[in-house]
Amino acid sequence: MQFNQVEGQTTNAIHVRKVLNGRRTGLLYVVRWPKSFDALQQGIAAFNYAYDDVKMVNRLKRMAMYEAVMGGLNVEIDDDMKFSNGITAVFYAIISGAKAVIISGINPDSSGHVYNDANLKRLHAGTDKQILQALIDRGYPIYTADLEVATASGVPLWTEEALMRFGAASPRERSGP
């Protein structure tokens, strides 16, 4: 989640709050929040969203994650350099040592968002696509659960075969005879 989704008045921000109203999460990540923690708590409470714990990811932490994974600096000074919160989550998973990262809903070729029909342009789509391709090229275990995302980005589908590569039992093996 980010500032605009909590306090913004854009079509997208209003729809985010509508979708999240009355819902909850275990761990909430808030990206680039510019105000106090109290202001964040009040903003989230205003649309009845609950969480067990919250982690703040400021601009410097986000830049550090990008550098740790990508090996370069991205200061996000314009829309052509910015990447989505979904990519931030991918970086966090990689840095945290995830054996595999399975993404869903990060489609660089889509417009708009699944939670509204405003069909707004995604300003970070090109950057997201470049980052995903670089991660694949570097051998990171990135997969997607969405056929559309796989087709648009080149990210391989998370399949039972991929699951087996990580030493997990297949659904049939877990359920028994």
N, C-alpha and C positions, 0 to 999 in steps of 0.2 A: 504494500500500500504506500501511497505517497501523499504529499500535501494536498494537491488538487483534488484527490479522491475523498479527502476528509472535509475540506473547506471550500473547494471550488464550486462555481456555478455553471460550468460548461455542461453540455448535454451528456457527455461521457461521465463526468463526476456525479451528476445527479443519478444516472442509471447505476453506477457502482454502488452508491449508498442504498438505492432501492433494492438491489439484488442482495446486499449484505444485511439489510435491516432484519433484526431479530435472529440473526445467525451467530455462530461462534467458531473460533478456531483454537487450537492448542497453543501454537506459537505464531505470533504475528510479527512479520518483518516490516518495518517502516523505513522507506528509503528517502533520504535527503529531507528530513523534517526540519524546518528552519526555526521553529518556536520551542517553547518549553514543553517538558513532559506533561505538565498539568494541562496545557492547552491541547495536547494530543488526546489525553484521556477524556477531556470534555467534548472534543470534536467527535470522537468515536462513540461516546455515550449518547450523543445527540441523535444518532441513527440506530441506537440499540444494538450495537455490535459488541460481542464479548470475546475475550481471549484469556488464556491462562498465563501467558508470559509474552513479553514484547521485547524485540531487539531493534535497536536503532542502527541503521546503516547510513552514516553521513557520506558526504561527497568524497572525503578523503579515504574512507574505508572502501567505498565502491571503486575508486581509482586504484587502490592498492590491490584489490581482488583482480581487477582487470590486468594489472601489471604482473601479478604472480602467475596467472594462468597464461596470458598471451605473450608475456615477455617484453612488453613495450608500454608506453605511457598513453593514456587516453584521458584528456582533461575535460572532455565533453563541453567544449566552448560553443558549439553550434549544433543544430539538429542533425547534420551529417555525421557527427561523431557520437551522438547519444545512442545508447542501447536500452532495450526494454528491461523492465523489472524481471521478466522471465529469464533473460540472459544473466542478470545479476544473480538470480536463484541458481542457475547452472554453475556459475563461477563459485558460488558458496558451496554447492554440493561437491564440486571437484576439490576445492581447498580442504573441505572437511573429510576427504578420503573416501567418498562414495565409490563403491565397486562399479556401479553403472548409474547413469543419470537418464531417467526416462521423462521426456518432456511431453506436454500436451497443451495445445492451444497457442503455441508460438509459431504462427504461420506467417513468414515474411511476405508472402504474396497476397495475403488477405487484406481487405480494407475493413475498417470498423472493428468491433468486438462482438463476441458471441452474446453478451448480455444486453445489447441494444441493437436497434435497426437503423441507427443514424448513419452508418456506413462512412464514418469519418476516416480521413487519411491517417495512416500510421506513419508518423514522421521517422521512426527508427527502423523501419522495415529493411532498408538496404544494409544498414550496419548490422542488424541481427543476422541477416543472411550471410554476410561476410564472416562474422564471428563463428557462426555454426559451421560453415565450410572449413574455416581454419582449425576449429576443434577436431573435426573429423579427420582432416589431413594430418593432424598431429597425433592421431591415434587415441584420443580420449574416448572413453566408452559412453558415447552419447547415443540415445535411441529416442524414438517417438512412438506414442501409442496411436497417433493419428495418421491415416493414409494420406490425407491432403498435405499434412506437414512434411511427410516423407517425400512426396512427389515434388513439392515446392522447394524444399531445402536440401535434399540429398541425404538427410539424416535417416539411417536405417530404422526399419520398424522393429519394435520390441516384440519378438516372437518367442514361442516356446523354445526354439533352437537357441536364441540369444540367452534366454533364461538358463538353459543347460550349460552354456559356456561359463557361467558364474557359479556352477556347482550346486544349483538349487534343484530340488526334486520337481519333476513335472507335476501338473495338477492331477494327472491320472495316478502317478506314483504316490502322491500324498493321500489320495482318497482310498487307496487300497483296492483289493479285488471286489 
